[in-house]
Amino acid sequence: MSMKALLLISTIGGGLDGGYEVEMPSMTECLDARVAVMEQMKDAKTLCVPAVAETDKMEKFFGIFMEIVERMREMENERLNAEANR
């Protein structure tokens, strides 16, 4: 599975009004596009960074949330068992 990437582009002295960002299907394609941009715009500053899809962020968040819920459930069961064994 390839990692998606963001290509961030900015120029000094106009042209792109501060910056531009494009989601790329892979880091390799991003790096290739970065070279093409730099060949066309010598004053451009470019950067490829790993991109995380919103669904991935939400999936990770809910995974952590469910782990917390499960741990709370385990703690409650432990407490109930301790009270029952008194």
N, C-alpha and C positions, 0 to 999 in steps of 0.2 A: 504494500500500500504506500503510495507516494504522499508526501506531505504537501498540502496546499501552502501557498505563499502570497504575500502582498508585496507588490512593487511600489515603493514610495519614490516619487520624483518631485524635486523642487529645483527652481532656477533662481539665480540672482539677477536682478535687473529686468524683471518682467517675463512675459511669455506665458506663464501658467498661473498667474495670480497666487503665488505662495506655494502651491503644491497640488499634487495629483496622486491618487492611489488606485491601483488595479489589482483585483484578486486574480491570481494565476493558479493553474491546475497543479503545478509542482514547483519545487525549488529550482530544478534544472531549467524549466521553461522561464522562470523568473530571471535567473541569472543570464540566460540568453537574451531576453528582452532588455535587460539592464545594459548589456553591451551595445545593442542596437540603438538604444536611446542615447548613450554616451557618444556614439559615433555621429549622431545627428545634432546633438546639442552639447557642445564642449563645456559649457558652464553649468550643466545640470548636475545636481547631486542626486544619486540614486541609492536605494537600499532595498534589499530583499529580506523580509522577515517572515518567519513561520506564521501562518494564519490559522486561527481556530474558529471553526464554524459555530454559530450561535447554538445549534442543536447539540454540539459537543459540550459546550459550556453548560447548557441546561442539564444534559445527561449527567455530567460530573457533579453538578450541584445537587440534583435529586439523589444521586448515589450516596453522597456524603450525608444528606438529610436522612435517608433511609437507614444508614448505618447508625446514626444517632438515635433514631426511633427504636431500632432493634436493641441497641445497648440499653436504652431506658427501660424497655420491656424486660430485658434480662435482669436488670437491677431491681425492678419491681417484683419479679418472680423470686429473686434471691431474698428480698425483704419479707415477702409473704411466707416463704419456706422457713425463714429464721423465726418468724413470729409463731408459726404453727408448731415448731419444734421446742418451744419454750415450755 
